[in-house]
Amino acid sequence: MLEIMGIICILYGVLILRFSLTDNDAFFRARHARSIVAAFGRNGARKVYGIMGIFGIIIGLMVLIF
């Protein structure tokens, strides 16, 4: 079960990181991202989501390794 959780975290991290690097307009206009964009601006939100993506990948790898 933990392996599946680790894989899901890695996939989540890769997806979020991809959206932040490519500046996906549909992602940043979505309801869940509007508050982050309003608080940090578009480029700041990209950085926040990039950090979240990297964090998700690291957590997933840690779950798989340990």
C-alpha positions in Angstrom: 0.0 0.0 0.0 2.8 2.4 0.8 4.3 1.8 -2.7 1.1 3.0 -4.3 1.1 6.1 -2.1 4.7 6.8 -3.0 4.0 6.5 -6.7 0.9 8.8 -6.4 3.0 11.4 -4.6 5.7 11.2 -7.4 3.1 11.5 -10.1 1.5 14.4 -8.3 4.8 16.2 -8.0 5.8 15.6 -11.6 2.4 16.9 -12.8 2.5 20.0 -10.6 6.1 20.7 -11.5 5.3 20.3 -15.3 2.4 22.8 -15.0 4.5 25.3 -13.1 7.4 25.1 -15.6 5.2 25.3 -18.7 3.0 28.1 -17.3 -0.2 26.2 -18.1 -3.0 28.8 -18.4 -5.8 26.4 -17.6 -4.1 25.2 -14.5 -3.5 28.7 -13.1 -7.1 29.8 -13.9 -8.6 26.8 -12.0 -10.5 27.5 -8.8 -7.9 25.9 -6.5 -5.1 28.0 -7.9 -6.8 31.4 -7.9 -6.1 32.1 -4.3 -2.3 31.3 -4.7 -2.2 33.5 -7.9 -4.0 36.3 -6.1 -1.6 36.1 -3.1 1.7 35.8 -5.0 1.0 36.9 -8.5 1.4 34.6 -11.6 5.2 34.2 -11.4 5.1 33.8 -7.6 2.4 31.1 -7.9 4.6 29.3 -10.5 7.4 29.2 -8.0 5.1 28.1 -5.1 3.7 25.3 -7.3 7.2 24.4 -8.5 8.3 24.0 -4.9 5.2 21.9 -4.1 6.0 19.7 -7.1 9.6 19.1 -5.9 8.3 18.5 -2.4 5.8 15.9 -3.7 8.5 14.1 -5.7 10.8 14.0 -2.6 8.1 12.7 -0.3 7.2 10.0 -2.8 10.8 8.9 -3.2 11.2 8.8 0.6 8.1 6.7 1.0 9.4 4.3 -1.7 12.8 4.0 -0.2 12.0 3.8 3.5 
